Amino acid sequence: MFEVNTAVWLGEVSRRVGHRVTLGEVPRGEWDALVRPGVNVVWLMGVWQRSEAGRAIALLDDGLRRSWSTSLPGWADSDVVGSPYCIRDYVPDALVGTWADLKHARGQLRARGARLMLDWVPNHMAPDSPWLEREPAAFIHGTPADLTADDKAYVAVGTGVFARGKDPYFAPWPDVVQVNAFAPQLRELAARTLTRIAEHADAVRCDMAMLMLDDVVRATWGDRAGQPLPTQYWTDVIARVHERNPDFRFVAEAYWDREWDLQQLGFAYCYDKRLYDRMRGGDPGAVRGHLGAPLDYQARLVRFLENHDEPRAATTFLPAGYERVAAVAIATLPGMTLWHQGQAEGRQVFCPVFLGRRPDEVPDADLAAFHHQLWALAARVRVGQWSLRPVHGWPDNPSADRLAAWTWTDGDRLSLVVVNLSEARADGMVDVGHGAAAGRRVRLTDLLDGTTYERDGDDLAGGGLYVARDGWGAHVLTLDASG
């Protein structure tokens, strides 16, 4: 999956062609550049109508203004397009065009073998959303006394008082109004709106999906939310959307170890933030332990090294070799992989989602070529059955603990990935467990650099394959046992 900041991308395309373009007017070559070999989902982040009320609130926020100056020195008010997560209504924003333009974008992606994913923000709406007037019962309400006591937690909209959106661990967000997951009116709105979205896209990424779980709603809002309904919000909404669009997929941004819970409620994939944290923490043992989880769970996780909420991988996974070996790991694990716009080129400046423009940076052509090669080879490698493989050292060689290894097997076909998640050289014996190689000499080819290795097939079948990698090194070895 490739994540694109739609407002930024369209702005850059517009500058390249010399006039403003919508999704329906993007030149074919620009779509080709998005859908590189190996990419089969494009997430156009931020296509829905942004709130002018939310933008006005953001422009008065000193903390946000400082963050914009850090990312884009000399920014102007015209660069602030508003938050794509402060949504006024689920219609295409004027920045991206119309429903017809969105349909055109989907067609361009499908012609290149990719699906379209958009956003769904379940937890809140902008204060100027027509939903508040149309279905006020879909929101968490307060009283005039609540507003007087805490105007940072409550807001007056029209003649009503509503709770500002929040999660249980942070202060309320100043620019949004909290929906009520227990309200039948909300679920009707959500199901109807998502059904329309499903007619124009193939999936939605659901922002902070765990905030809509019954126990989280109850812990956050108590009696203000009323009584839970017989079914969870996600069970109800997903089932209703699938009645008309059974192939439509829901992807959850998930934290607090709630991934399994969300999978059971109907999500096709959930963010794997724990793996991100463990990779970032630099503990190979913690990474291996994480990858020991059941495969049916792992196959429905989204692996990533950055996204629009996280700092740039080029400034996080240091030195540069760490970023590359981490990318090899992410690309070859089971589940969905997420790659963020600018990550492949080594962009270092974090772009806040409020901005419609990012600073110019000199792309790292070598790093970009590496990523594009990696995405393409990952599509070849990730075939068949995945298995985490043991790596053993010996009494005077503890360095094997710095290695992690896994295989993809499909009959006689084998792909073996070995990564050294440290800066020091490491070696050890990998239990490959590929019986098809027994009894003969075999040739392994490293897809990363083309190097070939002649080995005894019994080493792959059960004797143990010796591997050695310099710091931040990796193998992506393939074997066709019929060759």
C-alpha positions as CSV (number, residue, x, y, z in Angstrom):
1,M,0.0,0.0,0.0
2,F,1.3,3.4,-1.0
3,E,0.0,6.4,1.0
4,V,-0.3,9.7,-0.8
5,N,-1.1,13.1,0.7
6,T,-3.6,14.0,-2.0
7,A,-3.5,17.8,-1.5
8,V,0.3,17.9,-1.6
9,W,0.5,15.6,-4.6
10,L,-2.1,17.4,-6.6
11,G,-0.4,20.7,-5.9
12,E,2.9,19.3,-7.2
13,V,1.3,17.8,-10.2
14,S,-0.4,21.2,-10.9
15,R,2.9,23.0,-10.7
16,R,4.5,20.5,-13.1
17,V,1.7,20.9,-15.7
18,G,1.3,24.6,-15.2
19,H,-2.3,24.8,-14.0
20,R,-4.4,23.5,-11.2
21,V,-5.6,19.9,-11.7
22,T,-8.2,17.7,-10.0
23,L,-8.1,13.9,-9.7
24,G,-9.9,13.8,-13.0
25,E,-7.2,15.8,-14.8
26,V,-4.0,14.1,-13.6
27,P,-1.8,13.1,-16.5
28,R,-1.3,9.4,-17.1
29,G,2.4,9.5,-16.4
30,E,1.7,10.8,-12.9
31,W,-0.5,7.7,-12.2
32,D,2.3,5.5,-13.6
33,A,4.7,7.1,-11.1
34,L,2.4,6.2,-8.2
35,V,1.8,2.6,-9.1
36,R,5.3,1.2,-9.1
37,P,5.7,-2.6,-9.6
38,G,4.7,-4.3,-6.4
39,V,2.2,-1.5,-5.4
40,N,-1.4,-2.8,-5.5
41,V,-3.2,-0.4,-3.1
42,V,-3.0,3.4,-3.3
43,W,-4.3,5.3,-0.3
44,L,-5.4,8.8,-1.4
45,M,-5.2,10.4,2.1
46,G,-7.4,13.4,2.6
47,V,-10.0,13.5,-0.2
48,W,-13.0,14.6,1.9
49,Q,-14.4,18.1,2.4
50,R,-12.3,19.8,5.0
51,S,-13.8,22.1,7.5
52,E,-13.4,25.9,7.2
53,A,-14.3,26.2,10.9
54,G,-11.6,23.7,11.8
55,R,-9.1,25.5,9.6
56,A,-9.9,28.8,11.3
57,I,-9.3,27.1,14.7
58,A,-6.0,25.7,13.5
59,L,-4.7,29.1,12.2
60,L,-5.1,30.5,15.7
61,D,-3.2,27.6,17.4
62,D,0.4,28.8,18.3
63,G,1.7,25.2,18.6
64,L,0.5,24.3,15.1
65,R,1.9,27.4,13.6
66,R,5.3,26.7,15.1
67,S,5.1,23.1,13.7
68,W,4.3,24.5,10.2
69,S,7.2,26.9,10.4
70,T,9.5,24.0,11.3
71,S,8.3,22.0,8.4
72,L,7.7,24.8,5.8
73,P,9.6,28.0,6.7
74,G,7.9,31.0,5.2
75,W,4.5,29.3,4.9
76,A,1.5,31.4,4.0
77,D,-2.1,31.1,5.0
78,S,-2.9,29.7,1.5
79,D,-0.6,26.8,2.3
80,V,-2.9,25.8,5.2
81,V,-5.6,23.7,3.6
82,G,-7.1,22.4,6.9
83,S,-7.0,19.0,8.5
84,P,-8.1,16.0,6.5
85,Y,-9.3,14.5,9.8
86,C,-11.5,17.5,10.6
87,I,-14.2,16.5,8.0
88,R,-17.2,18.7,7.3
89,D,-18.8,16.1,5.1
90,Y,-18.0,13.0,3.2
91,V,-18.1,14.5,-0.3
92,P,-14.9,15.2,-2.3
93,D,-13.2,18.4,-1.3
94,A,-12.9,21.1,-4.0
95,L,-9.1,20.5,-3.9
96,V,-9.6,17.0,-5.4
97,G,-12.7,17.5,-7.6
98,T,-16.0,15.7,-7.7
99,W,-17.4,12.2,-7.3
100,A,-16.8,11.7,-11.0
101,D,-13.2,12.7,-10.6
102,L,-12.8,10.2,-7.7
103,K,-14.4,7.5,-10.0
104,H,-11.9,8.5,-12.7
105,A,-9.0,8.1,-10.2
106,R,-10.2,4.6,-9.2
107,G,-10.3,3.7,-12.9
108,Q,-6.7,4.9,-13.5
109,L,-5.5,2.8,-10.5
110,R,-7.4,-0.3,-11.6
111,A,-6.0,0.0,-15.1
112,R,-2.5,-0.3,-13.4
113,G,-3.5,-3.2,-11.2
114,A,-4.1,-1.2,-8.0
115,R,-7.0,-0.6,-5.7
116,L,-8.1,2.7,-4.2
117,M,-8.3,3.2,-0.4
118,L,-9.7,6.3,1.3
119,D,-10.2,7.6,4.8
120,W,-13.0,7.0,7.3
121,V,-12.9,9.1,10.5
122,P,-15.4,7.3,12.9
123,N,-14.8,9.2,16.1
124,H,-15.8,12.8,15.3
125,M,-16.9,15.4,12.8
126,A,-16.2,19.0,12.3
127,P,-18.3,21.6,14.2
128,D,-19.7,22.9,10.9
129,S,-20.7,19.4,9.7
130,P,-24.3,19.2,8.4
131,W,-24.5,16.0,10.5
132,L,-25.0,18.0,13.6
133,E,-28.1,19.7,12.3
134,R,-29.4,16.6,10.5
135,E,-28.8,14.1,13.3
136,P,-27.9,15.7,16.6
137,A,-28.7,12.5,18.5
138,A,-25.7,10.9,16.8
139,F,-23.4,13.0,19.0
140,I,-22.3,13.1,22.7
141,H,-24.2,16.0,24.3
142,G,-23.3,18.3,27.2
143,T,-25.2,20.9,29.1
144,P,-24.8,24.7,29.4
145,A,-23.3,24.0,32.8
146,D,-20.7,21.7,31.2
147,L,-19.8,24.4,28.7
148,T,-19.4,27.0,31.5
149,A,-17.3,24.7,33.6
150,D,-15.0,23.5,30.7
151,D,-15.2,25.2,27.3
152,K,-12.2,23.2,26.2
153,A,-14.2,19.9,26.5
154,Y,-17.5,21.2,25.3
155,V,-18.7,23.5,22.5
156,A,-21.9,25.3,21.6
157,V,-23.1,24.5,18.1
158,G,-26.4,26.2,17.1
159,T,-28.7,25.8,20.1
160,G,-27.0,22.7,21.4
161,V,-23.9,21.9,23.6
162,F,-21.7,19.0,22.4
163,A,-18.6,17.2,23.6
164,R,-15.4,17.9,21.8
165,G,-13.8,14.8,20.3
166,K,-11.2,13.0,22.4
167,D,-9.5,9.8,23.3
168,P,-9.2,8.8,26.9
169,Y,-5.5,9.6,27.3
170,F,-5.3,13.2,26.0
171,A,-7.1,16.5,26.2
172,P,-10.0,17.1,23.8
173,W,-9.3,18.1,20.2
174,P,-10.4,21.7,19.8
175,D,-11.7,21.4,16.2
176,V,-14.1,18.4,16.3
177,V,-17.3,17.2,17.9
178,Q,-17.6,13.7,19.4
179,V,-20.0,11.2,17.9
180,N,-21.8,8.6,20.0
181,A,-20.9,5.0,19.1
182,F,-24.0,3.8,21.0
183,A,-26.5,5.9,19.0
184,P,-28.5,4.1,16.4
185,Q,-28.7,7.4,14.4
186,L,-24.9,7.5,14.1
187,R,-24.7,3.9,12.8
188,E,-27.4,4.7,10.2
189,L,-25.4,7.7,9.1
190,A,-22.1,5.7,9.0
191,A,-23.5,2.7,7.2
192,R,-25.2,4.9,4.6
193,T,-22.2,7.1,4.0
194,L,-19.7,4.2,3.9
195,T,-22.0,2.4,1.4
196,R,-21.7,5.4,-0.9
197,I,-17.9,5.5,-0.4
198,A,-17.8,1.8,-1.3
199,E,-19.3,2.6,-4.7
200,H,-16.2,4.8,-5.4
201,A,-13.4,3.0,-3.6
202,D,-12.2,-0.4,-2.6
203,A,-11.2,0.1,1.0
204,V,-11.2,2.6,3.9
205,R,-8.5,3.2,6.5
206,C,-10.4,3.9,9.7
207,D,-8.7,6.5,11.9
208,M,-8.2,5.5,15.5
209,A,-10.6,2.6,15.1
210,M,-10.2,1.3,18.7
211,L,-11.9,4.5,20.0
212,M,-15.3,3.0,18.9
213,L,-15.0,-0.2,20.9
214,D,-17.7,-0.6,23.5
215,D,-15.3,-0.7,26.5
216,V,-13.4,2.3,25.3
217,V,-16.5,4.4,24.7
218,R,-17.8,3.4,28.2
219,A,-14.4,4.3,29.8
220,T,-14.2,7.6,28.0
221,W,-17.8,8.9,28.2
222,G,-19.6,6.9,30.9
223,D,-23.3,7.6,31.1
224,R,-23.2,10.4,28.6
225,A,-23.0,7.7,25.8
226,G,-26.1,5.8,27.2
227,Q,-26.3,2.1,27.1
228,P,-24.3,-0.1,24.6
229,L,-26.3,-1.6,21.7
230,P,-26.6,-5.4,21.3
231,T,-23.7,-5.4,18.7
232,Q,-20.5,-3.4,18.6
233,Y,-20.3,-0.4,16.3
234,W,-17.9,-2.0,13.9
235,T,-19.8,-5.3,13.8
236,D,-22.9,-3.5,12.8
237,V,-21.5,-1.0,10.4
238,I,-19.2,-3.4,8.6
239,A,-21.9,-5.9,8.1
240,R,-24.3,-3.4,6.7
241,V,-21.7,-2.1,4.2
242,H,-20.9,-5.7,3.2
243,E,-24.5,-6.4,2.4
244,R,-24.1,-4.4,-0.8
245,N,-20.3,-4.4,-1.2
246,P,-19.0,-7.7,0.1
247,D,-15.5,-7.1,-1.2
248,F,-15.0,-3.7,0.4
249,R,-12.2,-3.8,2.9
250,F,-11.8,-2.1,6.3
251,V,-8.3,-1.3,7.5
252,A,-7.9,-0.1,11.1
253,E,-5.4,2.4,12.6
254,A,-5.1,0.6,15.9
255,Y,-3.2,1.1,19.2
256,W,-3.3,-0.2,22.8
257,D,-2.9,-3.9,21.6
258,R,-6.5,-3.9,20.3
259,E,-5.6,-5.3,16.9
260,W,-6.9,-8.8,17.6
261,D,-10.2,-7.4,18.9
262,L,-10.7,-5.3,15.8
263,Q,-9.9,-8.2,13.5
264,Q,-12.6,-10.2,15.2
265,L,-15.1,-7.4,14.5
266,G,-14.5,-7.5,10.7
267,F,-11.4,-5.6,9.9
268,A,-9.3,-7.1,7.1
269,Y,-6.1,-5.5,8.4
270,C,-4.9,-3.5,11.5
271,Y,-1.9,-1.4,12.0
272,D,1.1,-3.2,13.6
273,K,2.3,-0.3,15.7
274,R,4.0,-2.7,18.2
275,L,6.4,-3.9,15.4
276,Y,7.1,-0.3,14.5
277,D,8.0,0.4,18.1
278,R,10.2,-2.7,18.4
279,M,12.0,-2.1,15.2
280,R,12.6,1.5,16.2
281,G,13.8,0.4,19.6
282,G,16.6,-1.7,18.0
283,D,16.1,-4.9,20.0
284,P,16.3,-7.9,17.6
285,G,15.0,-10.3,20.3
286,A,11.9,-8.2,20.7
287,V,11.3,-8.2,17.0
288,R,11.7,-12.0,16.8
289,G,9.4,-12.4,19.7
290,H,6.8,-10.3,18.0
291,L,7.0,-12.3,14.8
292,G,6.3,-15.5,16.8
293,A,2.6,-14.6,16.9
294,P,0.1,-16.9,15.1
295,L,0.2,-16.5,11.4
296,D,-3.5,-16.0,11.0
297,Y,-3.1,-12.9,13.1
298,Q,0.0,-11.6,11.5
299,A,-1.4,-12.0,8.0
300,R,-3.9,-9.3,8.8
301,L,-1.5,-6.7,10.1
302,V,-0.2,-3.5,8.4
303,R,3.6,-3.2,8.7
304,F,5.2,0.2,8.3
305,L,8.3,2.4,9.1
306,E,6.5,5.7,8.7
307,N,3.2,7.2,7.8
308,H,1.6,10.7,8.1
309,D,1.5,10.4,11.9
310,E,5.1,9.2,12.4
311,P,8.5,10.9,11.9
312,R,10.3,10.3,8.7
313,A,12.1,6.9,8.5
314,A,15.2,8.6,7.2
315,T,15.5,10.6,10.4
316,T,14.4,7.7,12.7
317,F,16.1,4.6,11.6
318,L,19.7,5.6,11.8
319,P,22.3,5.0,10.5
320,A,21.1,4.8,6.9
321,G,21.8,1.1,6.8
322,Y,19.3,0.5,9.5
323,E,16.6,2.0,7.4
324,R,17.4,-0.3,4.5
325,V,17.5,-3.5,6.5
326,A,14.3,-2.5,8.3
327,A,12.7,-1.9,4.9
328,V,13.7,-5.4,3.7
329,A,12.1,-6.9,6.8
330,I,8.9,-4.9,6.5
331,A,8.6,-5.7,2.8
332,T,9.0,-9.5,3.2
333,L,6.8,-10.2,6.2
334,P,3.2,-11.5,6.0
335,G,0.4,-9.0,6.0
336,M,0.0,-5.6,4.3
337,T,2.9,-3.3,4.0
338,L,2.5,0.5,4.1
339,W,4.9,2.9,2.3
340,H,4.5,6.7,2.8
341,Q,4.9,9.3,0.0
342,G,8.5,10.5,0.1
343,Q,9.8,7.6,2.2
344,A,11.5,5.9,-0.8
345,E,13.3,9.1,-1.7
346,G,14.6,9.6,1.8
347,R,12.7,12.8,2.6
348,Q,13.5,14.0,6.0
349,V,11.0,16.8,6.7
350,F,7.8,15.8,8.3
351,C,4.8,17.4,6.6
352,P,1.9,18.2,8.9
353,V,-1.4,17.1,7.4
354,F,-2.8,20.7,7.7
355,L,-0.4,21.8,4.9
356,G,-1.0,21.6,1.2
357,R,2.6,22.1,0.3
358,R,5.9,20.5,1.4
359,P,9.4,21.9,1.2
360,D,11.6,21.0,-1.7
361,E,14.1,18.3,-0.9
362,V,16.8,16.7,-3.0
363,P,15.7,13.1,-3.6
364,D,18.1,10.3,-2.8
365,A,18.1,8.5,-6.1
366,D,20.0,5.5,-4.9
367,L,17.6,5.0,-2.0
368,A,14.6,5.4,-4.3
369,A,16.0,2.8,-6.7
370,F,16.5,0.4,-3.7
371,H,12.9,0.8,-2.5
372,H,11.5,0.4,-6.0
373,Q,13.6,-2.8,-6.5
374,L,12.5,-4.0,-3.0
375,W,8.7,-3.5,-3.7
376,A,9.0,-5.4,-7.0
377,L,11.0,-8.3,-5.5
378,A,8.7,-8.5,-2.5
379,A,5.9,-9.4,-4.8
380,R,7.9,-12.3,-6.1
381,V,9.1,-13.4,-2.6
382,R,5.8,-13.4,-0.7
383,V,4.3,-16.5,-2.3
384,G,3.1,-19.6,-0.5
385,Q,3.5,-20.3,3.3
386,W,5.4,-18.0,5.6
387,S,7.4,-19.3,8.6
388,L,9.7,-17.7,11.2
389,R,12.9,-19.8,11.3
390,P,15.2,-20.4,14.3
391,V,18.7,-19.0,14.1
392,H,21.3,-20.7,16.3
393,G,24.7,-19.6,17.5
394,W,27.3,-21.5,19.5
395,P,28.9,-21.1,22.9
396,D,31.6,-18.6,21.7
397,N,29.3,-16.8,19.2
398,P,26.4,-14.9,20.7
399,S,26.1,-12.7,17.5
400,A,23.4,-15.0,16.1
401,D,21.0,-13.3,18.5
402,R,21.2,-10.2,16.3
403,L,19.8,-12.1,13.3
404,A,16.2,-12.8,12.3
405,A,15.1,-15.2,9.5
406,W,12.0,-16.4,7.8
407,T,11.0,-18.3,4.7
408,W,8.3,-18.3,2.1
409,T,7.7,-21.7,0.6
410,D,5.5,-22.9,-2.3
411,G,6.1,-26.5,-3.1
412,D,9.8,-26.8,-4.2
413,R,10.1,-23.0,-4.4
414,L,11.9,-21.3,-1.4
415,S,12.6,-17.7,-0.5
416,L,14.8,-17.1,2.6
417,V,15.1,-13.7,4.2
418,V,17.8,-13.1,6.8
419,V,18.3,-9.6,8.4
420,N,21.0,-8.4,10.8
421,L,19.2,-5.9,13.0
422,S,22.4,-4.4,14.5
423,E,25.4,-2.4,13.5
424,A,27.9,-5.3,14.2
425,R,28.7,-8.3,12.0
426,A,26.6,-11.4,12.9
427,D,26.6,-15.0,11.9
428,G,24.8,-18.2,12.8
429,M,23.0,-21.3,11.6
430,V,19.5,-20.9,10.1
431,D,17.1,-23.9,10.4
432,V,15.6,-23.5,7.0
433,G,13.5,-26.7,7.0
434,H,13.2,-27.0,3.3
435,G,13.1,-30.8,2.7
436,A,12.8,-30.4,-1.1
437,A,16.5,-29.5,-1.3
438,A,17.8,-32.7,0.4
439,G,20.3,-34.9,-1.3
440,R,21.9,-32.5,-3.9
441,R,23.8,-29.3,-4.5
442,V,21.6,-26.2,-4.9
443,R,22.1,-22.6,-6.0
444,L,20.8,-19.7,-4.0
445,T,20.4,-16.3,-5.6
446,D,20.3,-13.1,-3.5
447,L,17.7,-10.8,-5.1
448,L,19.2,-7.8,-3.5
449,D,22.5,-7.8,-5.3
450,G,22.4,-10.9,-7.7
451,T,25.1,-12.8,-5.8
452,T,24.8,-16.6,-6.1
453,Y,25.8,-19.2,-3.6
454,E,26.4,-23.0,-4.2
455,R,25.3,-25.0,-1.1
456,D,24.6,-28.5,0.0
457,G,20.9,-29.0,-0.1
458,D,21.0,-31.0,3.1
459,D,21.9,-27.8,4.9
460,L,18.6,-26.4,3.8
461,A,16.7,-29.6,4.5
462,G,17.8,-30.0,8.1
463,G,21.5,-29.6,8.8
464,G,21.4,-25.8,9.2
465,L,22.5,-23.2,6.7
466,Y,25.4,-21.0,7.8
467,V,24.8,-17.3,7.1
468,A,26.9,-14.2,7.9
469,R,26.0,-10.6,7.4
470,D,27.8,-7.3,8.1
471,G,26.0,-4.7,10.3
472,W,22.6,-3.8,8.9
473,G,23.0,-6.4,6.3
474,A,20.3,-8.6,4.7
475,H,19.8,-11.6,2.4
476,V,16.8,-12.2,0.2
477,L,17.7,-15.6,-1.1
478,T,15.6,-17.6,-3.6
479,L,15.9,-21.2,-4.6
480,D,14.1,-23.2,-7.2
481,A,14.7,-26.8,-6.1
482,S,13.9,-28.1,-9.6
483,G,16.9,-26.1,-10.9
